[in-house]
């Protein structure tokens, strides 16, 4: 039971961290990877200036 609760907490933290990465990537001019891939349309909901 305690492990299950810890797994859920870890999953929520990981999801929040990935959400923050998506927000940064949506608002930057280049990605963290070497090339600039085509941006998916779903990424636009993370932009601050629409």
PDBQT receptor file of N, H, CA, C and O in Angstrom, charges set to zero:
ATOM      1  N   UNK A   1       0.826  -1.190   0.000  1.00  0.00    +0.000 N 
ATOM      2  CA  UNK A   1       0.000   0.000   0.000  1.00  0.00    +0.000 C 
ATOM      3  C   UNK A   1       0.870   1.254   0.000  1.00  0.00    +0.000 C 
ATOM      4  O   UNK A   1       0.590   2.204  -0.730  1.00  0.00    +0.000 OA
ATOM      5  N   UNK A   2       1.915   1.259   0.809  1.00  0.00    +0.000 N 
ATOM      6  H   UNK A   2       2.143   0.487   1.403  1.00  0.00    +0.000 HD
ATOM      7  CA  UNK A   2       2.790   2.427   0.897  1.00  0.00    +0.000 C 
ATOM      8  C   UNK A   2       3.553   2.636  -0.416  1.00  0.00    +0.000 C 
ATOM      9  O   UNK A   2       3.771   3.773  -0.835  1.00  0.00    +0.000 OA
ATOM     10  N   UNK A   3       3.960   1.530  -1.064  1.00  0.00    +0.000 N 
ATOM     11  H   UNK A   3       3.783   0.607  -0.723  1.00  0.00    +0.000 HD
ATOM     12  CA  UNK A   3       4.674   1.621  -2.334  1.00  0.00    +0.000 C 
ATOM     13  C   UNK A   3       3.768   2.182  -3.425  1.00  0.00    +0.000 C 
ATOM     14  O   UNK A   3       4.208   2.968  -4.263  1.00  0.00    +0.000 OA
ATOM     15  N   UNK A   4       2.496   1.772  -3.408  1.00  0.00    +0.000 N 
ATOM     16  H   UNK A   4       2.139   1.133  -2.727  1.00  0.00    +0.000 HD
ATOM     17  CA  UNK A   4       1.547   2.266  -4.396  1.00  0.00    +0.000 C 
ATOM     18  C   UNK A   4       1.358   3.776  -4.259  1.00  0.00    +0.000 C 
ATOM     19  O   UNK A   4       1.295   4.494  -5.257  1.00  0.00    +0.000 OA
ATOM     20  N   UNK A   5       1.268   4.248  -3.029  1.00  0.00    +0.000 N 
ATOM     21  H   UNK A   5       1.318   3.666  -2.218  1.00  0.00    +0.000 HD
ATOM     22  CA  UNK A   5       1.125   5.685  -2.776  1.00  0.00    +0.000 C 
ATOM     23  C   UNK A   5       2.368   6.443  -3.237  1.00  0.00    +0.000 C 
ATOM     24  O   UNK A   5       2.272   7.535  -3.796  1.00  0.00    +0.000 OA
ATOM     25  N   UNK A   6       3.536   5.846  -2.995  1.00  0.00    +0.000 N 
ATOM     26  H   UNK A   6       3.614   4.959  -2.541  1.00  0.00    +0.000 HD
ATOM     27  CA  UNK A   6       4.790   6.471  -3.408  1.00  0.00    +0.000 C 
ATOM     28  C   UNK A   6       4.894   6.496  -4.935  1.00  0.00    +0.000 C 
ATOM     29  O   UNK A   6       5.378   7.473  -5.505  1.00  0.00    +0.000 OA
ATOM     30  N   UNK A   7       4.444   5.430  -5.598  1.00  0.00    +0.000 N 
ATOM     31  H   UNK A   7       4.050   4.636  -5.135  1.00  0.00    +0.000 HD
ATOM     32  CA  UNK A   7       4.465   5.389  -7.055  1.00  0.00    +0.000 C 
ATOM     33  C   UNK A   7       3.574   6.475  -7.652  1.00  0.00    +0.000 C 
ATOM     34  O   UNK A   7       3.949   7.124  -8.628  1.00  0.00    +0.000 OA
ATOM     35  N   UNK A   8       2.402   6.669  -7.068  1.00  0.00    +0.000 N 
ATOM     36  H   UNK A   8       2.097   6.142  -6.275  1.00  0.00    +0.000 HD
ATOM     37  CA  UNK A   8       1.491   7.709  -7.558  1.00  0.00    +0.000 C 
ATOM     38  C   UNK A   8       2.089   9.095  -7.357  1.00  0.00    +0.000 C 
ATOM     39  O   UNK A   8       1.974   9.963  -8.222  1.00  0.00    +0.000 OA
ATOM     40  N   UNK A   9       2.726   9.294  -6.212  1.00  0.00    +0.000 N 
ATOM     41  H   UNK A   9       2.820   8.589  -5.509  1.00  0.00    +0.000 HD
ATOM     42  CA  UNK A   9       3.355  10.583  -5.930  1.00  0.00    +0.000 C 
ATOM     43  C   UNK A   9       4.502  10.847  -6.910  1.00  0.00    +0.000 C 
ATOM     44  O   UNK A   9       4.662  11.962  -7.406  1.00  0.00    +0.000 OA
ATOM     45  N   UNK A  10       5.286   9.822  -7.177  1.00  0.00    +0.000 N 
ATOM     46  H   UNK A  10       5.156   8.917  -6.774  1.00  0.00    +0.000 HD
ATOM     47  CA  UNK A  10       6.389   9.943  -8.119  1.00  0.00    +0.000 C 
ATOM     48  C   UNK A  10       5.869  10.222  -9.526  1.00  0.00    +0.000 C 
ATOM     49  O   UNK A  10       6.449  11.027 -10.255  1.00  0.00    +0.000 OA
ATOM     50  N   UNK A  11       4.792   9.566  -9.905  1.00  0.00    +0.000 N 
ATOM     51  H   UNK A  11       4.322   8.912  -9.312  1.00  0.00    +0.000 HD
ATOM     52  CA  UNK A  11       4.205   9.776 -11.230  1.00  0.00    +0.000 C 
ATOM     53  C   UNK A  11       3.683  11.205 -11.372  1.00  0.00    +0.000 C 
ATOM     54  O   UNK A  11       3.848  11.821 -12.425  1.00  0.00    +0.000 OA
ATOM     55  N   UNK A  12       3.058  11.731 -10.328  1.00  0.00    +0.000 N 
ATOM     56  H   UNK A  12       2.924  11.230  -9.473  1.00  0.00    +0.000 HD
ATOM     57  CA  UNK A  12       2.553  13.110 -10.376  1.00  0.00    +0.000 C 
ATOM     58  C   UNK A  12       3.712  14.101 -10.495  1.00  0.00    +0.000 C 
ATOM     59  O   UNK A  12       3.621  15.074 -11.244  1.00  0.00    +0.000 OA
ATOM     60  N   UNK A  13       4.791  13.860  -9.764  1.00  0.00    +0.000 N 
ATOM     61  H   UNK A  13       4.864  13.070  -9.156  1.00  0.00    +0.000 HD
ATOM     62  CA  UNK A  13       5.951  14.742  -9.827  1.00  0.00    +0.000 C 
ATOM     63  C   UNK A  13       6.601  14.700 -11.202  1.00  0.00    +0.000 C 
ATOM     64  O   UNK A  13       6.991  15.732 -11.747  1.00  0.00    +0.000 OA
ATOM     65  N   UNK A  14       6.712  13.510 -11.751  1.00  0.00    +0.000 N 
ATOM     66  H   UNK A  14       6.394  12.672 -11.308  1.00  0.00    +0.000 HD
ATOM     67  CA  UNK A  14       7.300  13.348 -13.077  1.00  0.00    +0.000 C 
ATOM     68  C   UNK A  14       6.438  14.030 -14.140  1.00  0.00    +0.000 C 
ATOM     69  O   UNK A  14       6.972  14.663 -15.052  1.00  0.00    +0.000 OA
ATOM     70  N   UNK A  15       5.132  13.910 -14.035  1.00  0.00    +0.000 N 
ATOM     71  H   UNK A  15       4.699  13.396 -13.295  1.00  0.00    +0.000 HD
ATOM     72  CA  UNK A  15       4.224  14.561 -14.978  1.00  0.00    +0.000 C 
ATOM     73  C   UNK A  15       4.333  16.083 -14.878  1.00  0.00    +0.000 C 
ATOM     74  O   UNK A  15       4.299  16.775 -15.895  1.00  0.00    +0.000 OA
ATOM     75  N   UNK A  16       4.462  16.598 -13.671  1.00  0.00    +0.000 N 
ATOM     76  H   UNK A  16       4.490  16.036 -12.845  1.00  0.00    +0.000 HD
ATOM     77  CA  UNK A  16       4.601  18.049 -13.490  1.00  0.00    +0.000 C 
ATOM     78  C   UNK A  16       5.918  18.541 -14.086  1.00  0.00    +0.000 C 
ATOM     79  O   UNK A  16       5.965  19.600 -14.712  1.00  0.00    +0.000 OA
ATOM     80  N   UNK A  17       6.983  17.771 -13.890  1.00  0.00    +0.000 N 
ATOM     81  H   UNK A  17       6.944  16.910 -13.382  1.00  0.00    +0.000 HD
ATOM     82  CA  UNK A  17       8.278  18.157 -14.453  1.00  0.00    +0.000 C 
ATOM     83  C   UNK A  17       8.231  18.151 -15.978  1.00  0.00    +0.000 C 
ATOM     84  O   UNK A  17       8.751  19.067 -16.615  1.00  0.00    +0.000 OA
ATOM     85  N   UNK A  18       7.620  17.139 -16.563  1.00  0.00    +0.000 N 
ATOM     86  H   UNK A  18       7.198  16.395 -16.045  1.00  0.00    +0.000 HD
ATOM     87  CA  UNK A  18       7.498  17.085 -18.027  1.00  0.00    +0.000 C 
ATOM     88  C   UNK A  18       6.616  18.209 -18.554  1.00  0.00    +0.000 C 
ATOM     89  O   UNK A  18       6.873  18.744 -19.632  1.00  0.00    +0.000 OA
ATOM     90  N   UNK A  19       5.589  18.568 -17.812  1.00  0.00    +0.000 N 
ATOM     91  H   UNK A  19       5.380  18.134 -16.936  1.00  0.00    +0.000 HD
ATOM     92  CA  UNK A  19       4.732  19.683 -18.208  1.00  0.00    +0.000 C 
ATOM     93  C   UNK A  19       5.531  20.980 -18.253  1.00  0.00    +0.000 C 
ATOM     94  O   UNK A  19       5.353  21.789 -19.164  1.00  0.00    +0.000 OA
ATOM     95  N   UNK A  20       6.408  21.180 -17.275  1.00  0.00    +0.000 N 
ATOM     96  H   UNK A  20       6.552  20.523 -16.535  1.00  0.00    +0.000 HD
ATOM     97  CA  UNK A  20       7.254  22.376 -17.265  1.00  0.00    +0.000 C 
ATOM     98  C   UNK A  20       8.230  22.376 -18.434  1.00  0.00    +0.000 C 
ATOM     99  O   UNK A  20       8.480  23.425 -19.027  1.00  0.00    +0.000 OA
ATOM    100  N   UNK A  21       8.783  21.222 -18.770  1.00  0.00    +0.000 N 
ATOM    101  H   UNK A  21       8.581  20.370 -18.288  1.00  0.00    +0.000 HD
ATOM    102  CA  UNK A  21       9.683  21.130 -19.926  1.00  0.00    +0.000 C 
ATOM    103  C   UNK A  21       8.932  21.484 -21.201  1.00  0.00    +0.000 C 
ATOM    104  O   UNK A  21       9.466  22.193 -22.054  1.00  0.00    +0.000 OA
ATOM    105  N   UNK A  22       7.708  21.003 -21.343  1.00  0.00    +0.000 N 
ATOM    106  H   UNK A  22       7.274  20.427 -20.650  1.00  0.00    +0.000 HD
ATOM    107  CA  UNK A  22       6.910  21.326 -22.524  1.00  0.00    +0.000 C 
ATOM    108  C   UNK A  22       6.635  22.822 -22.625  1.00  0.00    +0.000 C 
ATOM    109  O   UNK A  22       6.667  23.390 -23.717  1.00  0.00    +0.000 OA
ATOM    110  N   UNK A  23       6.366  23.457 -21.493  1.00  0.00    +0.000 N 
ATOM    111  H   UNK A  23       6.341  22.995 -20.606  1.00  0.00    +0.000 HD
ATOM    112  CA  UNK A  23       6.126  24.905 -21.504  1.00  0.00    +0.000 C 
ATOM    113  C   UNK A  23       7.371  25.660 -21.939  1.00  0.00    +0.000 C 
ATOM    114  O   UNK A  23       7.274  26.617 -22.707  1.00  0.00    +0.000 OA
ATOM    115  N   UNK A  24       8.534  25.246 -21.462  1.00  0.00    +0.000 N 
ATOM    116  H   UNK A  24       8.612  24.469 -20.838  1.00  0.00    +0.000 HD
ATOM    117  CA  UNK A  24       9.784  25.906 -21.844  1.00  0.00    +0.000 C 
ATOM    118  C   UNK A  24      10.063  25.694 -23.325  1.00  0.00    +0.000 C 
ATOM    119  O   UNK A  24      10.433  26.636 -24.026  1.00  0.00    +0.000 OA
ATOM    120  N   UNK A  25       9.891  24.473 -23.805  1.00  0.00    +0.000 N 
ATOM    121  H   UNK A  25       9.591  23.708 -23.236  1.00  0.00    +0.000 HD
ATOM    122  CA  UNK A  25      10.153  24.160 -25.208  1.00  0.00    +0.000 C 
ATOM    123  C   UNK A  25       9.180  24.886 -26.130  1.00  0.00    +0.000 C 
ATOM    124  O   UNK A  25       9.569  25.304 -27.221  1.00  0.00    +0.000 OA
ATOM    125  N   UNK A  26       7.933  25.043 -25.720  1.00  0.00    +0.000 N 
ATOM    126  H   UNK A  26       7.617  24.704 -24.834  1.00  0.00    +0.000 HD
ATOM    127  CA  UNK A  26       6.935  25.713 -26.549  1.00  0.00    +0.000 C 
ATOM    128  C   UNK A  26       7.244  27.199 -26.690  1.00  0.00    +0.000 C 
ATOM    129  O   UNK A  26       6.863  27.818 -27.684  1.00  0.00    +0.000 OA
ATOM    130  N   UNK A  27       7.926  27.775 -25.711  1.00  0.00    +0.000 N 
ATOM    131  H   UNK A  27       8.236  27.272 -24.904  1.00  0.00    +0.000 HD
ATOM    132  CA  UNK A  27       8.198  29.205 -25.728  1.00  0.00    +0.000 C 
ATOM    133  C   UNK A  27       9.638  29.546 -26.106  1.00  0.00    +0.000 C 
ATOM    134  O   UNK A  27      10.035  30.708 -26.031  1.00  0.00    +0.000 OA
ATOM    135  N   UNK A  28      10.412  28.560 -26.506  1.00  0.00    +0.000 N 
ATOM    136  H   UNK A  28      10.089  27.616 -26.567  1.00  0.00    +0.000 HD
ATOM    137  CA  UNK A  28      11.789  28.844 -26.906  1.00  0.00    +0.000 C 
ATOM    138  C   UNK A  28      11.924  28.704 -28.421  1.00  0.00    +0.000 C 
ATOM    139  O   UNK A  28      11.077  28.104 -29.083  1.00  0.00    +0.000 OA
ATOM    140  N   UNK A  29      12.996  29.265 -28.949  1.00  0.00    +0.000 N 
ATOM    141  H   UNK A  29      13.683  29.753 -28.411  1.00  0.00    +0.000 HD
ATOM    142  CA  UNK A  29      13.198  29.225 -30.396  1.00  0.00    +0.000 C 
ATOM    143  C   UNK A  29      13.922  27.979 -30.850  1.00  0.00    +0.000 C 
ATOM    144  O   UNK A  29      13.879  27.637 -32.032  1.00  0.00    +0.000 OA
ATOM    145  N   UNK A  30      14.582  27.297 -29.946  1.00  0.00    +0.000 N 
ATOM    146  H   UNK A  30      14.617  27.574 -28.986  1.00  0.00    +0.000 HD
ATOM    147  CA  UNK A  30      15.247  26.058 -30.322  1.00  0.00    +0.000 C 
ATOM    148  C   UNK A  30      15.003  25.000 -29.261  1.00  0.00    +0.000 C 
ATOM    149  O   UNK A  30      14.644  25.315 -28.126  1.00  0.00    +0.000 OA
ATOM    150  N   UNK A  31      15.196  23.771 -29.629  1.00  0.00    +0.000 N 
ATOM    151  H   UNK A  31      15.487  23.515 -30.551  1.00  0.00    +0.000 HD
ATOM    152  CA  UNK A  31      14.959  22.652 -28.708  1.00  0.00    +0.000 C 
ATOM    153  C   UNK A  31      16.261  22.237 -28.040  1.00  0.00    +0.000 C 
ATOM    154  O   UNK A  31      17.343  22.681 -28.424  1.00  0.00    +0.000 OA
ATOM    155  N   UNK A  32      16.142  21.397 -27.056  1.00  0.00    +0.000 N 
ATOM    156  H   UNK A  32      15.263  21.036 -26.745  1.00  0.00    +0.000 HD
ATOM    157  CA  UNK A  32      17.313  20.898 -26.346  1.00  0.00    +0.000 C 
ATOM    158  C   UNK A  32      18.089  19.891 -27.179  1.00  0.00    +0.000 C 
ATOM    159  O   UNK A  32      19.253  19.612 -26.892  1.00  0.00    +0.000 OA
ATOM    160  N   UNK A  33      17.460  19.350 -28.198  1.00  0.00    +0.000 N 
ATOM    161  H   UNK A  33      16.515  19.577 -28.432  1.00  0.00    +0.000 HD
ATOM    162  CA  UNK A  33      18.138  18.380 -29.047  1.00  0.00    +0.000 C 
ATOM    163  C   UNK A  33      18.845  19.097 -30.192  1.00  0.00    +0.000 C 
ATOM    164  O   UNK A  33      18.660  20.301 -30.371  1.00  0.00    +0.000 OA
ATOM    165  N   UNK A  34      19.634  18.394 -30.952  1.00  0.00    +0.000 N 
ATOM    166  H   UNK A  34      19.785  17.416 -30.806  1.00  0.00    +0.000 HD
ATOM    167  CA  UNK A  34      20.531  19.000 -31.935  1.00  0.00    +0.000 C 
ATOM    168  C   UNK A  34      19.782  19.681 -33.081  1.00  0.00    +0.000 C 
ATOM    169  O   UNK A  34      20.190  20.755 -33.522  1.00  0.00    +0.000 OA
ATOM    170  N   UNK A  35      18.722  19.093 -33.560  1.00  0.00    +0.000 N 
ATOM    171  H   UNK A  35      18.390  18.220 -33.201  1.00  0.00    +0.000 HD
ATOM    172  CA  UNK A  35      18.008  19.667 -34.698  1.00  0.00    +0.000 C 
ATOM    173  C   UNK A  35      16.663  20.222 -34.256  1.00  0.00    +0.000 C 
ATOM    174  O   UNK A  35      16.183  19.910 -33.167  1.00  0.00    +0.000 OA
ATOM    175  N   UNK A  36      16.058  21.041 -35.102  1.00  0.00    +0.000 N 
ATOM    176  H   UNK A  36      16.448  21.294 -35.987  1.00  0.00    +0.000 HD
ATOM    177  CA  UNK A  36      14.762  21.643 -34.808  1.00  0.00    +0.000 C 
ATOM    178  C   UNK A  36      13.672  20.814 -35.482  1.00  0.00    +0.000 C 
ATOM    179  O   UNK A  36      13.452  20.961 -36.684  1.00  0.00    +0.000 OA
ATOM    180  N   UNK A  37      12.988  19.951 -34.740  1.00  0.00    +0.000 N 
ATOM    181  H   UNK A  37      13.167  19.831 -33.764  1.00  0.00    +0.000 HD
ATOM    182  CA  UNK A  37      11.941  19.139 -35.347  1.00  0.00    +0.000 C 
ATOM    183  C   UNK A  37      10.689  19.959 -35.620  1.00  0.00    +0.000 C 
ATOM    184  O   UNK A  37      10.550  21.075 -35.120  1.00  0.00    +0.000 OA
ATOM    185  N   UNK A  38       9.791  19.413 -36.405  1.00  0.00    +0.000 N 
ATOM    186  H   UNK A  38       9.904  18.506 -36.811  1.00  0.00    +0.000 HD
ATOM    187  CA  UNK A  38       8.521  20.071 -36.670  1.00  0.00    +0.000 C 
ATOM    188  C   UNK A  38       7.695  20.059 -35.393  1.00  0.00    +0.000 C 
ATOM    189  O   UNK A  38       7.584  19.028 -34.730  1.00  0.00    +0.000 OA
ATOM    190  N   UNK A  39       7.120  21.195 -35.052  1.00  0.00    +0.000 N 
ATOM    191  H   UNK A  39       7.210  22.032 -35.591  1.00  0.00    +0.000 HD
ATOM    192  CA  UNK A  39       6.382  21.337 -33.797  1.00  0.00    +0.000 C 
ATOM    193  C   UNK A  39       4.968  20.793 -33.978  1.00  0.00    +0.000 C 
ATOM    194  O   UNK A  39       4.267  21.194 -34.907  1.00  0.00    +0.000 OA
ATOM    195  N   UNK A  40       4.538  19.880 -33.096  1.00  0.00    +0.000 N 
ATOM    196  H   UNK A  40       5.107  19.554 -32.341  1.00  0.00    +0.000 HD
ATOM    197  CA  UNK A  40       3.162  19.386 -33.172  1.00  0.00    +0.000 C 
ATOM    198  C   UNK A  40       2.168  20.483 -32.782  1.00  0.00    +0.000 C 
ATOM    199  O   UNK A  40       2.491  21.353 -31.973  1.00  0.00    +0.000 OA
ATOM    200  N   UNK A  41       0.973  20.445 -33.350  1.00  0.00    +0.000 N 
ATOM    201  H   UNK A  41       0.711  19.739 -34.008  1.00  0.00    +0.000 HD
ATOM    202  CA  UNK A  41      -0.041  21.458 -33.055  1.00  0.00    +0.000 C 
ATOM    203  C   UNK A  41      -0.482  21.410 -31.595  1.00  0.00    +0.000 C 
ATOM    204  O   UNK A  41      -0.889  22.429 -31.038  1.00  0.00    +0.000 OA
ATOM    205  N   UNK A  42      -0.405  20.228 -30.970  1.00  0.00    +0.000 N 
ATOM    206  H   UNK A  42      -0.075  19.399 -31.423  1.00  0.00    +0.000 HD
ATOM    207  CA  UNK A  42      -0.821  20.094 -29.576  1.00  0.00    +0.000 C 
ATOM    208  C   UNK A  42       0.086  20.869 -28.628  1.00  0.00    +0.000 C 
ATOM    209  O   UNK A  42      -0.316  21.182 -27.507  1.00  0.00    +0.000 OA
ATOM    210  N   UNK A  43       1.296  21.180 -29.061  1.00  0.00    +0.000 N 
ATOM    211  H   UNK A  43       1.622  20.926 -29.971  1.00  0.00    +0.000 HD
ATOM    212  CA  UNK A  43       2.250  21.910 -28.224  1.00  0.00    +0.000 C 
ATOM    213  C   UNK A  43       1.842  23.368 -28.061  1.00  0.00    +0.000 C 
ATOM    214  O   UNK A  43       2.300  24.030 -27.130  1.00  0.00    +0.000 OA
ATOM    215  N   UNK A  44       0.992  23.883 -28.943  1.00  0.00    +0.000 N 
ATOM    216  H   UNK A  44       0.619  23.345 -29.699  1.00  0.00    +0.000 HD
ATOM    217  CA  UNK A  44       0.608  25.294 -28.875  1.00  0.00    +0.000 C 
ATOM    218  C   UNK A  44      -0.212  25.625 -27.622  1.00  0.00    +0.000 C 
ATOM    219  O   UNK A  44      -0.268  26.787 -27.222  1.00  0.00    +0.000 OA
ATOM    220  N   UNK A  45      -0.844  24.632 -27.000  1.00  0.00    +0.000 N 
ATOM    221  H   UNK A  45      -0.799  23.687 -27.325  1.00  0.00    +0.000 HD
ATOM    222  CA  UNK A  45      -1.608  24.927 -25.786  1.00  0.00    +0.000 C 
ATOM    223  C   UNK A  45      -0.707  25.237 -24.599  1.00  0.00    +0.000 C 
ATOM    224  O   UNK A  45      -1.192  25.727 -23.579  1.00  0.00    +0.000 OA
ATOM    225  N   UNK A  46       0.594  24.966 -24.702  1.00  0.00    +0.000 N 
ATOM    226  H   UNK A  46       0.989  24.569 -25.531  1.00  0.00    +0.000 HD
ATOM    227  CA  UNK A  46       1.540  25.268 -23.636  1.00  0.00    +0.000 C 
ATOM    228  C   UNK A  46       2.194  26.639 -23.809  1.00  0.00    +0.000 C 
ATOM    229  O   UNK A  46       2.952  27.069 -22.940  1.00  0.00    +0.000 OA
ATOM    230  N   UNK A  47       1.919  27.324 -24.903  1.00  0.00    +0.000 N 
ATOM    231  H   UNK A  47       1.304  26.974 -25.610  1.00  0.00    +0.000 HD
ATOM    232  CA  UNK A  47       2.535  28.644 -25.149  1.00  0.00    +0.000 C 
ATOM    233  C   UNK A  47       1.962  29.700 -24.237  1.00  0.00    +0.000 C 
ATOM    234  O   UNK A  47       0.792  29.627 -23.863  1.00  0.00    +0.000 OA
ATOM    235  N   UNK A  48       2.764  30.682 -23.871  1.00  0.00    +0.000 N 
ATOM    236  H   UNK A  48       3.715  30.741 -24.174  1.00  0.00    +0.000 HD
ATOM    237  CA  UNK A  48       2.270  31.754 -23.029  1.00  0.00    +0.000 C 
ATOM    238  C   UNK A  48       1.705  32.891 -23.881  1.00  0.00    +0.000 C 
ATOM    239  O   UNK A  48       0.751  33.550 -23.468  1.00  0.00    +0.000 OA
ATOM    240  N   UNK A  49       2.268  33.126 -25.038  1.00  0.00    +0.000 N 
ATOM    241  H   UNK A  49       3.043  32.590 -25.373  1.00  0.00    +0.000 HD
ATOM    242  CA  UNK A  49       1.766  34.161 -25.933  1.00  0.00    +0.000 C 
ATOM    243  C   UNK A  49       1.179  33.488 -27.167  1.00  0.00    +0.000 C 
ATOM    244  O   UNK A  49       1.902  32.941 -27.998  1.00  0.00    +0.000 OA
ATOM    245  N   UNK A  50      -0.142  33.539 -27.269  1.00  0.00    +0.000 N 
ATOM    246  H   UNK A  50      -0.730  33.984 -26.593  1.00  0.00    +0.000 HD
ATOM    247  CA  UNK A  50      -0.811  32.807 -28.359  1.00  0.00    +0.000 C 
ATOM    248  C   UNK A  50      -1.108  33.697 -29.527  1.00  0.00    +0.000 C 
ATOM    249  O   UNK A  50      -1.667  33.241 -30.525  1.00  0.00    +0.000 OA
TER     250      UNK A  50
